[in-house]
Amino acid sequence: PHARPGQTSPRLALPTILFLGATIGVPLAIMVVYSFLHRAKIGMGVEWSFTTDAYKKLFIIENLDGTTGFDTRYVKVLWNSFLYSAVTTVATVALSLPIAMWIATRKESVRNFLVAAVTLPFWISILIRTYGLRQIIDDNGPIGWVMHKIGYESFHIIYTPTATMIGLTYVFLPFMILPIYASAERFDFRLAEAAYDLGAKRWTVFRRIVLPSIRPGVISGIALVFIPALGSFLQSNM
């Protein structure tokens, strides 16, 4: 059947759906199946017999005397992963909203340059960028040198939760700016001007007019930041 005007046929999405199903869905399904199987005695492969030992080991620890107890190690890792990802998401939203709105209100030629500047970190390896940030926040780096000069001799931020959240925010900030900018670029700022003319305050204009219009970009940015940040921290601590 022919699609309605402005719409494409669902068949065009079929190759992409099949590709994602083969490259993402199938490996995930294999991992789920293997998680319920026994490890082979020789250490390679699995034995095809059902077990839930892998999931029990996440929460139950066996002591040397044979007794068992609740294991909090993985629970703490999961909690810290969600906490750090949530803080990173909130920080990136707070930083990205003014930046994205400011870029969206520039001239077209300036907007193109600024968007290119936002995407510039993608041209550099994430490992190199993270190592560069480590050098900046190190005790002997520029920030540490300034803090020591002004009297904070005990300044120490490297290898702390604060440094971790700074690093996550630094890495994933562009993933939040770009979706919000994409929504803000399509926003008709004459609506905000009309609200100002009718006596609305700045916060009211932002909350009642601007934010609902750019909400799709904010939601997309949250998904693009929270999930990868959660996976990055969780993988580095497992």
N, C-alpha and C positions, 0 to 999 in steps of 0.2 A: 504493500500500500504506500501511496505517496504521503510524505510528511507534510504537515501544515506549513504555511509560509513562515520563514524564519527559523524553522527547525530542521534538523538533519535526521537521517535514518538511524535507528539504534544499531543497525548492522555495521555502521562505520566504527563503532566502539568495540565490536566483537574481537578483532585482532589484539587490541590492547588488553581487554579482559582476559583473553586466553593466555597472553604473554605473562601478565601479572599472576594469574592462577598457577602457571607452570613454574615461575621463578620465585614466588613468595608463598603461595598457598601450599604447594606440594612439599617444600622443605619444612614448613611449619607443621604440616600434618605428620611428616616422618618423625620430627622431634617429639611430638605429642605421643605417638605410638611407642617410640623408643623409651620414653620416660616411664612407661609402665612395664618394661621388660627387665629381666635380670642381666647383669653384666656377665660376660663369658668368663669362665674360670681361668683361661690363659691370658685374660686382659684385653682381648681384641674381639670386637663384635658383641653380640647379645645372644642370650638364650630366650627362645620364644615361649616364655611362661609369664603369666600376669603377676605383677607385684606393685605395691605402692610404697616400697622402701625409699625410693628417691624423694618422695614427698614427705615421708615421715622424718627423714634426716634434716629437713628444713627447720623443723620445730622441736624435734626430740633428740637429745644427746644421751649417749650411753657412757656412764662413768666407769672407772677402772674396777670398781667393786661389783659391777654388773647391774647396778640400779640405773634408772633412767630419769631424766628431768627435762624441763622445758628449756630449749636452746634459744637464747635471745639474739645470737649473733646475726643471723640472716634477717630477723625482724628489724633489728636496728639499721641494717643496711637498707632494707626496703623503706623504712620510715625516713631515713636521711635522704634517700633518693627522691621520694615524693616531696619532702620539705624543701630541699635545695632546688628542685625543678619548679616548685610553686613560687619560691622567692625569685628565682631567675625570670620566670614568666612575668611576675608583677613588675620587676625592675625594668625589663625590656619594654613592657607596655608604657610605663611611666616615662621612659626615655624616648620611645619611638613616636608617641602621639604628637608632641610639639615639633619634632624634627620632620615627620611626614607631612604635617599640616603646613609647616613653613615651606617645604619643598614644593608642595602642591600649589602654593600661591605665588611662586616665582614665574618669570617669563619662560616660554617654552624652551628656548636655547639654554637658559640657566638650569631648568629642570632636568634636561637631558644630561648635562654635565654632572649635576648633583646625584642623579640616579646612578650614573657610571661610577662616581666616587663611592657610593654605598656598596656597589657590587665589586669594587676593587679588592676587598679581602678575599673574595672567592678565587682570585687568581693566584693566591699564595697558599701553600700547604697549611692546614690547620695545625700541624705539629710545629711548624716554624713560627706561626703567629702566637701559639701558646707559649713557646719557649721565649719569644721576644717579650711577652707580657711578664713572664717570670723574672726576666732580667730587670724589668722596670720596677716591680714591687718587691724585689729582693732587698734584704737588709742593707746590702752594699750598693743598691741601685740608686737611681735619681730620687725616688720618693724617700727611701731610707736616709739618704744623705741630707735631704732637706729637713726631715723630722729630727735628725740628730743635731743639726745646726741650730734649730730653734728650741732645743732643750729636751726633746723626747728621746732620751738615751735608750730607754727600754722598748722602743718601737720595734714590733715584730709582727709581720702579717703573713709571710710566706709559710706555706704548709699549714694553714689554718682554714676553718670553714669559711671565713670571710674571703680568703684568697680564692677558694674554690668557687664561690658564688660570683666573685668578680670575673674569674676566668670564663665561667659559663655565660655570664651576661655579655662579655666581650665577644665571645665566639658566635652567639646566636642573635645578637642585636640586629644584624642585617635581615634575618629571617622575619623579624617583626616589622621593621621599617617598610619593606617593600610591599607587603599586602595592604598595610594601612594606607600607604601612599597611593596604591592602585585604586582604593575606594575614595580617598580624599580628592584625587584628581578629577573624578567624575561628579563631585559635589558642586552644586550650584550655590556659590557664596553670596549670591543676591538674596537668598533666603535668610542668611545671617544678617545681612544689611537691613532687610525689612524688619527683622525682629528687633534690631537695635533702634530703628526708627519708631517702633511701637513701644519702646521703653523697657525692653528686656535687658537684664544684666548679663555680663559676660558668661558667668557660670551657668545661668539659665539657658542662654543661647547654645552653649556647648552641650549641656545635658539634654535639652529638649529637641534640638534641631541637628547639630553637627554629629553628635555621637550616634544617634539612630541611623544616620545616613552612612557612616563609616563602619557600622557594626559588623558587616560581613568581613571586612578586612581585618578587624580586631580579632574576630573569632578564628579566621584562617591563620593569623599570626600566632595566636595562642596554641593552636594545634601544631604549627610548625616549630614552635619553641619548646613547649612542655614535653611532648613525646620524645624528641631527640635528646633533650637535656636529661630526661629520666633515664633513657637508655645509656647515655654516655657515662653518667655517674654510677649507675647500677653495674655496668659492665666493668668499670675500672675498680670496683670494690668487691667483686665476686671472686 
